[in-house]
Amino acid sequence: MRRRIAMVAAVTALMGAGGAVAASPAVAGPRCATGNHCVFWGSIDTARHSYFDTDRDFSNDTFNQSNGTNGGYGQTVNNNVYSASNSSSSGYESHFYDTVGGTGFLFCLNPGDYVDTAGTDRPGTTNGDPLPASLRDRASALVLRGTTSVDCY
């Protein structure tokens, strides 16, 4: 009997834990479809490229989606990212890197957050701020990560 009670308790605990690990609700960043991580040629109103998963090589990607204005449409994404938006539907952070392959960390975005070069604030680390000039035109890779201890926008 004790064994049966212990088994029921264990199954109940696992079921409860399973509910706690369920996917987070979608958090949409601006100008980026739910579930995607988007990069922009200029401000978030210019040409866009959307990623659903990690991409360690931007050199074969182009800004292929019109987004208000067509500035940058058809340009290569590699080393041309000025703005970015995270619309993760699973709680993933967007981590951007300086080199193809995903080394040389540049910056990251929390779900629902964005950096916009056309922002009116000074470059900083607050959601919606412009990406600092020293980080523009450098992103070559995107790695999606679960919640980390890295300070993201």
C-alpha positions as a Markdown table, in Angstrom:
| # | Residue | x | y | z |
|---|---|---|---|---|
| 1 | Met | 0.0 | 0.0 | 0.0 |
| 2 | Arg | 2.8 | 2.4 | 0.9 |
| 3 | Arg | 4.5 | 1.6 | -2.4 |
| 4 | Arg | 1.2 | 2.4 | -4.3 |
| 5 | Ile | 0.8 | 5.8 | -2.4 |
| 6 | Ala | 4.5 | 6.7 | -3.2 |
| 7 | Met | 3.9 | 5.9 | -6.8 |
| 8 | Val | 0.8 | 8.0 | -7.0 |
| 9 | Ala | 2.6 | 10.9 | -5.3 |
| 10 | Ala | 5.5 | 10.6 | -7.7 |
| 11 | Val | 3.3 | 10.6 | -10.8 |
| 12 | Thr | 1.3 | 13.5 | -9.4 |
| 13 | Ala | 4.6 | 15.4 | -8.8 |
| 14 | Leu | 5.8 | 14.7 | -12.3 |
| 15 | Met | 2.5 | 15.9 | -13.8 |
| 16 | Gly | 2.7 | 19.1 | -11.8 |
| 17 | Ala | 6.3 | 19.7 | -12.9 |
| 18 | Gly | 5.3 | 19.0 | -16.5 |
| 19 | Gly | 2.7 | 21.8 | -16.2 |
| 20 | Ala | 5.3 | 24.1 | -14.8 |
| 21 | Val | 7.7 | 23.5 | -17.7 |
| 22 | Ala | 5.1 | 24.2 | -20.4 |
| 23 | Ala | 6.0 | 26.8 | -23.0 |
| 24 | Ser | 5.8 | 30.4 | -22.1 |
| 25 | Pro | 3.1 | 32.5 | -23.7 |
| 26 | Ala | 4.2 | 34.3 | -26.9 |
| 27 | Val | 5.8 | 37.7 | -26.3 |
| 28 | Ala | 6.0 | 39.7 | -29.5 |
| 29 | Gly | 8.6 | 42.3 | -30.3 |
| 30 | Pro | 7.6 | 45.0 | -32.8 |
| 31 | Arg | 7.6 | 44.3 | -36.5 |
| 32 | Cys | 8.4 | 40.6 | -36.0 |
| 33 | Ala | 6.0 | 37.7 | -36.3 |
| 34 | Thr | 5.3 | 35.5 | -33.3 |
| 35 | Gly | 7.9 | 32.8 | -32.8 |
| 36 | Asn | 10.6 | 34.7 | -34.8 |
| 37 | His | 13.8 | 36.6 | -34.1 |
| 38 | Cys | 14.1 | 39.4 | -36.6 |
| 39 | Val | 16.9 | 41.6 | -37.9 |
| 40 | Phe | 16.6 | 44.8 | -39.8 |
| 41 | Trp | 18.8 | 46.7 | -42.3 |
| 42 | Gly | 18.1 | 50.0 | -40.7 |
| 43 | Ser | 15.3 | 50.9 | -38.3 |
| 44 | Ile | 12.6 | 48.4 | -37.5 |
| 45 | Asp | 10.6 | 50.0 | -40.4 |
| 46 | Thr | 13.2 | 48.9 | -43.1 |
| 47 | Ala | 13.7 | 45.5 | -44.8 |
| 48 | Arg | 13.7 | 42.5 | -42.5 |
| 49 | His | 15.0 | 38.9 | -42.3 |
| 50 | Ser | 13.2 | 36.5 | -39.9 |
| 51 | Tyr | 14.7 | 33.6 | -38.1 |
| 52 | Phe | 12.8 | 30.8 | -36.4 |
| 53 | Asp | 15.9 | 28.9 | -35.2 |
| 54 | Thr | 19.6 | 29.4 | -34.6 |
| 55 | Asp | 21.6 | 30.5 | -37.7 |
| 56 | Arg | 25.3 | 30.5 | -37.3 |
| 57 | Asp | 26.0 | 32.0 | -40.7 |
| 58 | Phe | 24.3 | 35.2 | -42.0 |
| 59 | Ser | 26.4 | 35.4 | -45.1 |
| 60 | Asn | 23.9 | 33.4 | -47.2 |
| 61 | Asp | 20.9 | 35.4 | -45.9 |
| 62 | Thr | 19.3 | 38.5 | -47.3 |
| 63 | Phe | 16.9 | 41.1 | -46.0 |
| 64 | Asn | 14.0 | 39.5 | -48.0 |
| 65 | Gln | 10.9 | 40.9 | -46.3 |
| 66 | Ser | 9.4 | 44.3 | -47.0 |
| 67 | Asn | 8.6 | 46.1 | -43.8 |
| 68 | Gly | 7.1 | 49.6 | -44.2 |
| 69 | Thr | 9.9 | 50.9 | -46.4 |
| 70 | Asn | 12.1 | 48.9 | -48.7 |
| 71 | Gly | 15.4 | 50.3 | -47.5 |
| 72 | Gly | 18.0 | 47.5 | -47.6 |
| 73 | Tyr | 15.7 | 45.0 | -49.4 |
| 74 | Gly | 17.9 | 42.3 | -51.0 |
| 75 | Gln | 21.0 | 43.3 | -49.1 |
| 76 | Thr | 23.1 | 40.6 | -47.3 |
| 77 | Val | 22.3 | 40.2 | -43.6 |
| 78 | Asn | 25.9 | 39.4 | -42.6 |
| 79 | Asn | 27.5 | 42.6 | -41.1 |
| 80 | Asn | 24.5 | 44.7 | -41.9 |
| 81 | Val | 22.2 | 44.5 | -38.8 |
| 82 | Tyr | 21.2 | 47.9 | -37.4 |
| 83 | Ser | 18.1 | 46.9 | -35.4 |
| 84 | Ala | 16.6 | 43.6 | -34.0 |
| 85 | Ser | 13.4 | 42.3 | -32.4 |
| 86 | Asn | 12.6 | 39.1 | -30.5 |
| 87 | Ser | 9.1 | 37.6 | -30.7 |
| 88 | Ser | 10.0 | 34.3 | -29.2 |
| 89 | Ser | 7.0 | 32.1 | -28.5 |
| 90 | Ser | 9.1 | 29.7 | -26.3 |
| 91 | Gly | 11.0 | 32.1 | -24.1 |
| 92 | Tyr | 14.3 | 32.1 | -26.0 |
| 93 | Glu | 16.8 | 34.9 | -25.9 |
| 94 | Ser | 18.3 | 36.1 | -29.2 |
| 95 | His | 22.1 | 36.1 | -28.9 |
| 96 | Phe | 24.0 | 37.8 | -31.7 |
| 97 | Tyr | 27.7 | 37.1 | -32.5 |
| 98 | Asp | 30.5 | 38.9 | -34.4 |
| 99 | Thr | 31.7 | 35.9 | -36.4 |
| 100 | Val | 30.2 | 33.2 | -38.5 |
| 101 | Gly | 29.9 | 30.1 | -36.3 |
| 102 | Gly | 28.7 | 32.0 | -33.2 |
| 103 | Thr | 31.7 | 33.4 | -31.4 |
| 104 | Gly | 32.5 | 36.9 | -30.3 |
| 105 | Phe | 29.3 | 37.8 | -28.4 |
| 106 | Leu | 27.8 | 41.2 | -29.3 |
| 107 | Phe | 24.4 | 41.6 | -27.7 |
| 108 | Cys | 21.2 | 39.7 | -26.8 |
| 109 | Leu | 17.5 | 40.4 | -26.6 |
| 110 | Asn | 15.0 | 39.1 | -24.2 |
| 111 | Pro | 11.6 | 37.8 | -25.5 |
| 112 | Gly | 9.4 | 40.7 | -26.5 |
| 113 | Asp | 12.3 | 43.2 | -26.5 |
| 114 | Tyr | 14.0 | 45.1 | -29.4 |
| 115 | Val | 16.7 | 47.6 | -30.3 |
| 116 | Asp | 15.8 | 50.2 | -32.9 |
| 117 | Thr | 18.4 | 52.4 | -34.5 |
| 118 | Ala | 15.6 | 55.0 | -35.1 |
| 119 | Gly | 14.9 | 55.1 | -31.3 |
| 120 | Thr | 14.9 | 58.6 | -29.8 |
| 121 | Asp | 16.9 | 57.6 | -26.7 |
| 122 | Arg | 20.7 | 57.5 | -26.5 |
| 123 | Pro | 22.2 | 54.1 | -27.1 |
| 124 | Gly | 21.9 | 52.1 | -23.9 |
| 125 | Thr | 20.7 | 48.8 | -22.5 |
| 126 | Thr | 16.9 | 49.6 | -22.2 |
| 127 | Asn | 14.3 | 48.0 | -24.4 |
| 128 | Gly | 13.7 | 50.1 | -27.6 |
| 129 | Asp | 17.0 | 51.9 | -27.3 |
| 130 | Pro | 19.1 | 52.3 | -30.4 |
| 131 | Leu | 21.8 | 49.7 | -30.8 |
| 132 | Pro | 25.2 | 51.4 | -29.9 |
| 133 | Ala | 27.2 | 52.3 | -33.1 |
| 134 | Ser | 30.0 | 50.0 | -32.0 |
| 135 | Leu | 27.6 | 47.0 | -32.4 |
| 136 | Arg | 26.0 | 47.9 | -35.7 |
| 137 | Asp | 27.0 | 46.3 | -38.9 |
| 138 | Arg | 28.8 | 43.4 | -37.1 |
| 139 | Ala | 26.3 | 40.6 | -36.4 |
| 140 | Ser | 27.2 | 37.4 | -38.4 |
| 141 | Ala | 25.3 | 34.8 | -36.4 |
| 142 | Leu | 22.3 | 34.2 | -34.2 |
| 143 | Val | 22.1 | 31.6 | -31.4 |
| 144 | Leu | 18.9 | 31.0 | -29.5 |
| 145 | Arg | 19.3 | 30.3 | -25.8 |
| 146 | Gly | 17.0 | 29.6 | -22.9 |
| 147 | Thr | 17.0 | 32.1 | -20.1 |
| 148 | Thr | 20.6 | 33.0 | -19.2 |
| 149 | Ser | 22.4 | 35.3 | -16.7 |
| 150 | Val | 23.6 | 37.5 | -19.5 |
| 151 | Asp | 22.3 | 41.1 | -19.2 |
| 152 | Cys | 20.1 | 41.5 | -22.4 |
| 153 | Tyr | 18.1 | 44.4 | -23.8 |
